């Protein structure tokens, strides 16, 4: 049996619910012992700002920021992102370091912990949750798939790393001595305003060969962030910091480029692990990212559903029924039905999200213990699972918006903000459930997927 350099698997995997309490789920695997790091690894590690930070405290910090986030919604939307003061608060809280390896100053929390915290932020302001989640989550990606030398350069001497990942190939990349030259414009780089880096899909052009997709990591100094986000420039997600980025003749060292096939979905790509599993001794860094990428988008939408429920409940407890002015809307049977349906859909969406995050961790640990590869179908099942959570959350918000009355359509109304945010999600390629359902069916039936060369 070949040796795998992976972390010893804990006796249990914990899921954290929205209230911050923990539910212990017995792990189905026991794991092998973690390989001991060598002396040079220990010497070169970056110390996390708070080495003893717990998941419970991490989530509590996010929950405590909700009133501030809610109070600053208008300001953040106009700015196109969250304020410098909030960014500083996020850094102090450790949000950017949640999935970052401990070797490079991160907390290396699991996905259920990360998503539980991002749900609290998104509850306060969904668009800020979108920007923060997508600036924070991709530490998992680079820690999984880039070589050690590149990771040391990305995380730097202090462990500061925040990076959007633009997954649609844009711009061009051509080989030069020692690396590549990159040029182009990348749109919708969510989380870019405070980012230290950008992860970008691009077309690699090599003479005599058809273009192929490569993924490059570029530092902030190589980027020009365009002023094309915030205010009335988009329907929703106005505070998500989804600006476009221009890159002009930027040099990328050869080891800062990798070729990922469909976000690490091919099982054979993980047979011997990844640079991340070997370097960090943690099977989470297998980086089967297509499922978690979907979850990253769904977290803010569930946050929007929570926020819409708050707004609706507050309104119906003070407004009179349209049909009977002697009744509060909260006593109207039709309003109660709309509210109850939204409550149920939001609760179901959140449960699906956290269980899906647990499932991802379980699949990674299964590989560590038994060598079981995560199949294409496994990956696509996770995508579809998280998509269903997104559908339920969207339905909850849209139902509440329709039941709120025309006053909710006025500019600046919070319910309109939440409706607009979920409508933006509805346009995303990863929210197209019917398209992805067909892809899942083809995987199940053993037919060619028709995407990503599969």
N, C-alpha and C positions, 0 to 999 in steps of 0.2 A: 504493500500500500504506500503510495507516494506521500511525502510529508507536505502538509499544508501549513503555512504560517498564518494562523488565524487566532483570534482571541478566544479564550475559553468561553464557552457559552454559559450564560447565567442560568441559575436554577429556575428563573421565571422571567417572563416578558411582561412588562406592565403597560397597560393602557391608562391614560389619564383622561377623565371625562371633563366636561366643560366647567364643572365646579371646582376642578383641581384635586379632587380626591382620587385615590388610585384603586384600580381593580386588578387583582393579580390573576393572571392566566397561566396555568401550568405550561411550561415549555414542552414541546414534543421532542426535543433533542437535548442532548447533554454536552456534546462538544468535546474537542480535543484541547489539550493545554496550549496556551499561548507560548510561542517561541520567545525566549528572553531577548530583549533588545541588547545589542552590543554596546560597549562603552562609548563609542563615538556617537551612536544615536542618542544616548542619554545626555551626553555633553552638548549636543547640538540642538536639543529640543528647546522650544519656546514655552515658557511657563504661562499658563492661562491666568488672566487677571484675578480670578477667584477659583482656585483649584477645587474647592469644596462646594461649589454651587450645586444645589440639588434640582432635580426636575420640578419639584413642587414649588420651590422658591422662584424658579425661572418663569413658570406659568403665572404665579402670583404677581410678579412684576408686570407682566403683560396685562393682567386683569385690572391692576391699579391705574393703568394709563388710559383706560376707556373714557372716563369723564373728560380728560384733556383732549383726547382725539375727537370726541363728539363736539366739544365746544369750538374746536378749530376747523371744523369741516369746511365752512365757507372760505376761510383763509387758505386752507390747503388746496382746495379746488382752484381758486384763483391763481395760486402760485404754480400749480401744476405738479406739485409734490409736497411732502411734509416739510416743516420748518427746520432750520438749523438746530433749534432748541430740541425738537423731537428727535432729530438724528443723533444728537449728543446723548439724549436719554436712552435711545435704542442701543447705542454703543455701550453705555454704562451698564445697561441691563444684560448685555451679552447676547443680544438677539442675532447679531451678524455671525457669531461664533458657534451657534448651536450645533450645526452638523460638521463643523470644522474639526479635523483630527487634533487630538491632544498633543501630538508631536509638534504641531505648529500653533499652539496657543489656543486651541478650541476646546469646547466642552464635550464634543463627540456624543451628544444626546441621540437617542433613537428617533425615528420618524414620528411615532405617536406623541412624544414630548414636544417636538418642534411644531407639529400641526396644532396641538392643543394651545400653545402660546400664540401662534399666528391667528387662530380663531378668535382669541380675545382681542387682539389688535384689530382684526377685521370687523368685529362687532362694534368697535368704536368708530371706525371709518373704513368701509370696504376697499376703497381705492388706495388708501394708505397701506392697508393690509396686502393688497396686490403688489405694490411697489416694494414693500419691505420683504415679503415672502420671496419674490423673484430676485431680489438683491442678495438674499441670505442663503437660499437653498442650493446654489450651484457650487458651494464649497464641496458638497458631496460629489459633484461631477468631476471636478479637477482632481480631488483626492483619490478618485477611483481610477482614472484613465491616463493621467499624465505621469511621466517618469519622475523619480525623486528629485533630480536636478531642477526640473521645471517647477515642481511644487515648492521647493525651497525658495525659488525666485518669486513665485506668485505670492506666497504668504509673507515673504520678506523677513526682516529682523524682528518685527513686532507682532506678526500674525494678523495684520489688518488686511482683510480681503472681502470685497463686496463686488458682485459681478452679475449683470444680466446675461442671459444666453439667448441670442437670436438664432432660432433653429431653422429659419428659411434661408437657403443659400442665396447670398447677395454678394456683389462685388467680385473681385478677382484676386487670385493669389498666384504668383509666378516664382519659380525657383531662381535664386541668385546664390552667389558664393556664401556658404555658411547658413543659409536659411531661405527666406521668401520675402517678396515685396507684396504688400496688400494695398488695394485701392477700392473705394466704393462708398456707398451710402447704405446704412442698415436702419430700417424703420422699426418702430415699436420696441425699443430697447428698455423695457420696463425696469425701473429701479436705477437708471443711469445717473441721475443727478448727484448722488453721493458715492457712486461706485469707484472702486480703485482699478477695475479691469472691465473688459468686455470679452465674452466668449462668443465667437461669431462663426456661423457656417458660411463657407465661401466656395467659389469654384476654383479648383486648382487646375491651372493650365500648364501642361507640359508639352513641348513641341513633339508633334507626331502622334499624340495620344488624345482621345476624346476627354473633355473636362470631367473631373471627378470632384466629389464633395469632400472638403477637408474642414477641420475645425481648428481655429486659431484662438489664442488668448493674447490680447493686447493690453498694455498698461494705459492708464488714464492719460499719460502724456502724449500718446499717439492718437487721441480722439479729439474731435471737435463736436460738441453736443449742440444740436440745432435747436433753435427756439420755435418749436412747432407743437407744443403740448400745453395744456392748462386752459383755464377760462372756458370760453365757448367754442374752442377749436374742435371738440369732440362731443358726442352725445353723452358719454359717461366715462367712468374711471379717470376723471379729470385730475385727481391727485396722485395718480399712479406713477408719475415720472416716466412716461413711455415715449420720451423724445427719440428722434432719429439721431444717428451718429454718422459723421463723415470721417473717413480715413483716407489720408493722402500719402501715398508712397511710404508707408510704414514698414520698417524692417522687422521681421519676426524670426527669431532664431529657430533652427530646425527642430529642436526638442520642445518648442512651444506649439507645435502642430501635431495633431493626431487625426487618424481616419477612423471614425466611428460608423459602424454600419447600423443605421436605424436605431440610434441610441442604445447600443449594446443589447439588442434584442436576440441576436443569434446565440443559441445555447453553446455552440462550439467555441465561441469567443471567451467563455468563462471557464472552460474545462480545467485550466491550470491557474485559475484566479486572475487577478488584475494587478497592475502595479500597486494599487491601493491596498488590496488584501495582503500582499507580501510586505509592504512597507509599514502598514498600520495595525496589522494583526487583528483586523475586524472585518467579518464577512459582510457588514453593511456596505463596505466599499467595493462590492462587486459591481456597483453602478449600473444595475439594470434599470435605466432611468425613465423609460417611457411611462411606466405606471406612476411613479412619484411625480413626474412632470405634469401629468393630468391632475394629480391631487393638489399640486401647488396652485393651479388655476381655480380649483373648486373651493379651497379654503376661504378666499374672500367672498365667494358667492354664498356660502353658508353663513358667513358673518353678516352679509347683507340681509339674509333671511331673519337672523336674530334681531338685527337692528330694526327691520321693518315690523316685526312683531311688537317690539317695544313702542314704536311710534303709533301703531294701530291701537294697541291697548290703551295708551295714554289718551288718545283721541276719543275713543268710544266711551270712556268713563266720564267724559265731560260734555260731549255733544248729544243733542236730542235726536231721536229717531226721525228720519225723513217722513215716515208714514204716520207717526203718532207723537206729537210734540209733548205728550205727557210722559213719554218713556225716554230713558237714556238709550243710546245706540247699543250699549252693552247689554241691555235687556231685550233687544230685538233678536228673534230666533234666527233670522237670516244672517245677521252680523255674527252671532255666536257660531253658526255653522262655518262661515268663512274663516273666522279666527281659529276655530278648532282644527279645521283642515290644515291651515298653515302651521299651527303648532305641531301637528303630527308629522307633516312633511319635513319640517326643519329638524325635528328630533331624529327622524329616520335618516336624513341626509348626514347628520353628524355621526350617528352610529355607524353608518356605512363607511364614512371617511376614516374613522379611527380603527375600525376592524380591518379595512383595506391596508392601512399603514402597518398594523400588526402582521397581516398576511405577508407583506413584503419582507419584513424582518424575519419571519418564520421561514420563508423560502431561502433567504440568504443563510440562515443557520442550518437549514437542511443540507445545503451544499457543503457547508463546513464539516458537518458530522458524517454525511454519507456519500458526498460527491455527486449528489443528484443535481443534474443541470436544470436550470429554470427554463422551461420550454417557451417557444414563441406563443403558444396558447396561454401559458401561465401569465406571460407579460400582457397579452391582449385582454385576458380576463380582468386583470387589475385596471387597465385603462377603462374598460366597460363598466366595471364596478364603480369607479370614481365618477364616471360620466353620469351614472344613474343618481348618484348623490347630487351632482350639479343640476340635473333635471328637476329633482324634488325641490331643491332650494329655489330654483328659478320659478317653479310653479307656485311655491309659497309666496314669494314676493309679488308675482304678477296677480295672484288672486287677491292679496291684500290691497294692492294698488287699485284694482277694479272696484273693490268694495269700499274704498275710502271716500269717494265722491270727487267731484270735479275740482274742489279746492286743492287737492293733492297734486294737480297738474301745474300749479303756479310755480314759476321760477323761484328757486331757493327753498322749496318745501323738501323736507328730508325724505318723504316717501317717494317723491319724484327722483331724487338722487339715487335711492336704492333701486328703483325700477330701471333707471338709465344704466346703472352699473351692471345689472344682470343682463340687460339687453346687449351691452357690449360683449359680455361673455358669450352670449348666444351666437355671435358672429365668428367666434374663434374656431379655427380648423379642428381643434381637439374637443369642441363641444358638439360636433356633428355626429350624433349617436347612431343614426341609420348607416352612415358611411362606415363607421368603426364596427358596428354590429355585423355587417357583411364581411369585414376583414376577419373578425373573430370566428365567424362561421366557416370561412375558408381554411383557417388554421385548424379548426376542429376536424374538418373533413379531409385534411391533408392536401388541399388544393393550393396552387400558387396564390400568394397574397396580392400580388400586383402592386406592391409598394416597397420602396427601399431595396429593390432588386431581389425580393424574396418570392 
